[in-house]
Structures are given as structure tokens and as C-alpha cells.
Amino acid sequence: MAVQLDQTATSTSRREPVQLYHQSSQYRNWRFSKEQLDKIRQDLNEQAVERAQQAQTESTGDRPAATADGSTSEPPSQPATPPAPADIEYLSVADEQLLVAYYLQQAVGLCGAFKFPEMVTATALSYLKRFYLRNTAMDYHPKDIMLTCVFLATKTENFAISIDTFAAKVKVLPADILALEFLVSQSLHFEYKVHHAHLALSGLVLDMQTTGVPSSSIASALPRAQAFLRAARLSPAELVYAPSQIALACMRIADRSAVETWLAAKGKGASEQKEEREARRAPAGPTSAVKKEGEEGEGAPRARGEDKGDEPQQLEQDVLLRLLDEVQGMIQEQQRNPVDKDKVREVDRRLKWARNPEKDPKSALYKKRKAEEEAAREEKDRAKMAKRPQNDDASVFD
């Protein structure tokens, strides 16, 4: 049938036009199976716990001593008495995903408060989800990354807002947002373009209008489909399925009969195209009408499903329907399980000590590492200067 499942697909005897999405880095680098996603996250979590344990052990001796009244010089937001490294309860994969899910919702609210267009919101959410396929919440807090992802999305989607205006409204120093921009870009592999399902939904609606689906049905279903699509953004759907698949699944939840009508029309169109191709390939002349002994005549009836040419088409439709069921299940699971804020607060409380101190700008170990890096840089510069002959003006080009 003419419905595009995905270009992972099966080889065919004729060349199909390749969609722009399937030539993109999003298709090549940001599409995974559910099993791959689970493994990526589990591996990242285990590595982060190991790094944090080592850093926590090293930083134990760097913690500030208590004063006479028992207080320390730690920031007031931190507990007064830190647990021993062995007693720290590190975050699980589920804990990290809960935090990320919460800040995905926060990003939606933030973009709404700024009245950013839908492209900015969708891109910011994609950036945040992709970032945490390369990093963990124990290294970088999702709140900080969320703000940088939103600001970065305003630039990549060409919706300009000054950093001072943005930072003032979110009550964060501009330098804190900009300091993470290069890190986020690195984690994205500098691949800023995102193909979104809401654009695929717009194309789907236009196509449905040409295939006999009643306009009233489309107009009624579209707002509901858009609502399901916004729910899909808070799920990992875009990391597993193509934008066109997500869009079709959202429309199918909104109006199943309209999608079935559209699929039937597309299937009929594909069959007619196939018959035309076979007719063009058939030899001309009277010999084409000669039948071999035992072969059915032109008007002989056939049992349902007997036409072997229809089998691949039926198989393709079955695969598509199973895939749409999977997408639908992921979206509806997202709607049935809203983020529990009490659990988020509990995880965030544990994160204060489970976080890798090497990545926490407030920690003594982070400041120590920065001082060591600065000292090493200065030493390298001094050594470089010592090797230069006197009166050498080349240094102005360094």
C-alpha cells in the first residue's frame, strides 16, 4: 500500500522516493528500539554511580569543618550533616527518568509563559530528552539543562529573545545558562534540526482531505489529535518511532474510523498503481492472451486472499496497525501516569548528595578541579612563552 511505514524497511523491486526524514541525523542517530533505550540508560546510570562514588570518597576530606556551634560553611540549601559516601542512596534509572519527566513538563509551562511558538517548545523537549541519552541527572541537574535547552531552542528555531530578558524572567544568572550551551550542543552532536510529529500531522490532514475522509470528521478529530500529540512529547515516543507514525497514531486515537477510511483509500490507490505497472510490463500482441493449460480464464472468480500480489500489501497493513497500537499504548500510558510531585521532591532531596561533586559548581571538589585546570593552563602558557625567542611578535596571533 502507499502508506509509508518507515524506510528501515524491506527492499522492493522498484525504487521508492526517500523521505527527507530518513536522510536526516535524527533517523540515523536518534532512533532506538525500546530495548536499546533501556540499555543506554542503564549503562549511563551505572557509570554515573561509579564516578560519583569515587568523587564522593575523594571529596570527603575536602568538606568544610564545623564551627564551634556545629554549623558548616556549606550552602544553606544543603543538609548540615552529609551522609558518609557508603550511606548515600544513588539514583536509579527510574529516579532519573522521573526527574527528566518532571522538567519536561516544566519546560512546557515555561515556553507557555513566554508564549513561544510550538516549534520552540517541541525542539526544547527533544533537546532535553536527547541530552539525557548522553548524560545523567547525577552529573547535570535537569533544571539547569532544561533552561539551557529552552534558550538554545529559541535560537535554533529562529525566535530571538535576549539572554538578559530570558534569564531575568527565570531568575537565573545569564552566565549559568550560557555556560551549559556548549555542553548541550556537544551532547546533541551539534545536530540542532528536529523533525516534529506536529508537522507530520499537518501533512496527514491535508492528505486525508483528498481521500474521501469527511471534512467534518477531520475538523472534529484534529484538536483531539493535537492534544494526544502534546502528550506524546512528554514520552519517549520520538526516540522509538518516526514523526509520521506518531502523527497517524494520534489521529487514530482521536478518530479511528477516519484513519481506517484513509488507509483503505491509500491501499486502493496502491493496488491500482500496481496494476498499472504490471500492465505496462505485460507483453503486447495476441500472445499475451494465450493461456497455458489449466490456467484460469480472464473472468474466473478467485477466492478471497488468493491473489498472491495482495499478500505483501495485507502484511504491510498488519505491520502498520501493530505499530500504531504500540505508539498509542505509549501515549496513553503517559497520560495514565502523571508525574508524582511528592516522588520528585524525594528524588531531588537524595540527588543533593548523590550528585557527582565534580560536576556541581557549588562543591569544593568542583572548585578544586577548576583551580587545577587553571593552574595547568597557566603553566602551559608560561612554558610556551619561555621557548620563544626574545622580541618575537608571533604571540599576538596565539
Secondary structure in CASP SS format (residue, H / E / C, confidence):
PFRMAT SS
TARGET T0000
AUTHOR 0000-0000-0000
METHOD secondary structure of the structure
MODEL  1
M C 1.00
A C 1.00
V C 1.00
Q C 1.00
L C 1.00
D C 1.00
Q C 1.00
T C 1.00
A C 1.00
T C 1.00
S C 1.00
T C 1.00
S C 1.00
R C 1.00
R C 1.00
E C 1.00
P C 1.00
V C 1.00
Q C 1.00
L H 1.00
Y H 1.00
H H 1.00
Q H 1.00
S C 1.00
S H 1.00
Q H 1.00
Y H 1.00
R H 1.00
N H 1.00
W C 1.00
R C 1.00
F C 1.00
S C 1.00
K H 1.00
E H 1.00
Q H 1.00
L H 1.00
D H 1.00
K H 1.00
I H 1.00
R H 1.00
Q H 1.00
D H 1.00
L H 1.00
N H 1.00
E H 1.00
Q H 1.00
A H 1.00
V H 1.00
E H 1.00
R H 1.00
A H 1.00
Q H 1.00
Q H 1.00
A H 1.00
Q H 1.00
T H 1.00
E H 1.00
S H 1.00
T H 1.00
G H 1.00
D H 1.00
R C 1.00
P C 1.00
A C 1.00
A C 1.00
T C 1.00
A C 1.00
D C 1.00
G C 1.00
S C 1.00
T C 1.00
S C 1.00
E C 1.00
P C 1.00
P C 1.00
S C 1.00
Q C 1.00
P C 1.00
A C 1.00
T C 1.00
P C 1.00
P C 1.00
A C 1.00
P H 1.00
A H 1.00
D H 1.00
I C 1.00
E C 1.00
Y C 1.00
L C 1.00
S C 1.00
V H 1.00
A H 1.00
D H 1.00
E H 1.00
Q H 1.00
L H 1.00
L H 1.00
V H 1.00
A H 1.00
Y H 1.00
Y H 1.00
L H 1.00
Q H 1.00
Q H 1.00
A H 1.00
V H 1.00
G H 1.00
L H 1.00
C H 1.00
G H 1.00
A H 1.00
F H 1.00
K C 1.00
F C 1.00
P C 1.00
E H 1.00
M H 1.00
V H 1.00
T H 1.00
A H 1.00
T H 1.00
A H 1.00
L H 1.00
S H 1.00
Y H 1.00
L H 1.00
K H 1.00
R H 1.00
F H 1.00
Y C 1.00
L C 1.00
R C 1.00
N C 1.00
T C 1.00
A C 1.00
M C 1.00
D C 1.00
Y C 1.00
H C 1.00
P H 1.00
K H 1.00
D H 1.00
I H 1.00
M H 1.00
L H 1.00
T H 1.00
C H 1.00
V H 1.00
F H 1.00
L H 1.00
A H 1.00
T H 1.00
K H 1.00
T H 1.00
E C 1.00
N C 1.00
F C 1.00
A C 1.00
I C 1.00
S C 1.00
I H 1.00
D H 1.00
T H 1.00
F H 1.00
A H 1.00
A H 1.00
K H 1.00
V H 1.00
K C 1.00
V C 1.00
L C 1.00
P H 1.00
A H 1.00
D H 1.00
I H 1.00
L H 1.00
A C 1.00
L C 1.00
E H 1.00
F H 1.00
L H 1.00
V H 1.00
S H 1.00
Q H 1.00
S H 1.00
L C 1.00
H C 1.00
F C 1.00
E C 1.00
Y C 1.00
K C 1.00
V C 1.00
H C 1.00
H C 1.00
A H 1.00
H H 1.00
L H 1.00
A H 1.00
L H 1.00
S H 1.00
G H 1.00
L H 1.00
V H 1.00
L H 1.00
D H 1.00
M H 1.00
Q C 1.00
T C 1.00
T C 1.00
G C 1.00
V C 1.00
P C 1.00
S H 1.00
S H 1.00
S H 1.00
I H 1.00
A H 1.00
S H 1.00
A H 1.00
L H 1.00
P H 1.00
R H 1.00
A H 1.00
Q H 1.00
A H 1.00
F H 1.00
L H 1.00
R H 1.00
A H 1.00
A H 1.00
R H 1.00
L C 1.00
S C 1.00
P C 1.00
A H 1.00
E H 1.00
L H 1.00
V C 1.00
Y C 1.00
A C 1.00
P H 1.00
S H 1.00
Q H 1.00
I H 1.00
A H 1.00
L H 1.00
A H 1.00
C H 1.00
M H 1.00
R H 1.00
I H 1.00
A H 1.00
D C 1.00
R H 1.00
S H 1.00
A H 1.00
V H 1.00
E H 1.00
T H 1.00
W H 1.00
L H 1.00
A H 1.00
A H 1.00
K H 1.00
G H 1.00
K H 1.00
G H 1.00
A H 1.00
S H 1.00
E H 1.00
Q H 1.00
K H 1.00
E H 1.00
E H 1.00
R H 1.00
E H 1.00
A H 1.00
R H 1.00
R H 1.00
A C 1.00
P C 1.00
A C 1.00
G C 1.00
P H 1.00
T H 1.00
S H 1.00
A H 1.00
V C 1.00
K C 1.00
K C 1.00
E C 1.00
G C 1.00
E C 1.00
E C 1.00
G C 1.00
E C 1.00
G C 1.00
A C 1.00
P C 1.00
R C 1.00
A C 1.00
R C 1.00
G C 1.00
E C 1.00
D C 1.00
K C 1.00
G C 1.00
D H 1.00
E H 1.00
P H 1.00
Q H 1.00
Q H 1.00
L H 1.00
E H 1.00
Q H 1.00
D H 1.00
V H 1.00
L H 1.00
L H 1.00
R H 1.00
L H 1.00
L H 1.00
D H 1.00
E H 1.00
V H 1.00
Q H 1.00
G H 1.00
M H 1.00
I H 1.00
Q H 1.00
E H 1.00
Q H 1.00
Q H 1.00
R H 1.00
N C 1.00
P C 1.00
V C 1.00
D C 1.00
K H 1.00
D H 1.00
K H 1.00
V H 1.00
R H 1.00
E H 1.00
V H 1.00
D H 1.00
R H 1.00
R H 1.00
L H 1.00
K H 1.00
W H 1.00
A H 1.00
R C 1.00
N C 1.00
P H 1.00
E H 1.00
K H 1.00
D C 1.00
P C 1.00
K C 1.00
S C 1.00
A H 1.00
L H 1.00
Y H 1.00
K H 1.00
K H 1.00
R H 1.00
K H 1.00
A H 1.00
E H 1.00
E H 1.00
E H 1.00
A H 1.00
A H 1.00
R H 1.00
E H 1.00
E H 1.00
K H 1.00
D H 1.00
R H 1.00
A H 1.00
K H 1.00
M H 1.00
A H 1.00
K H 1.00
R C 1.00
P C 1.00
Q C 1.00
N C 1.00
D C 1.00
D H 1.00
A H 1.00
S H 1.00
V H 1.00
F H 1.00
D C 1.00
END
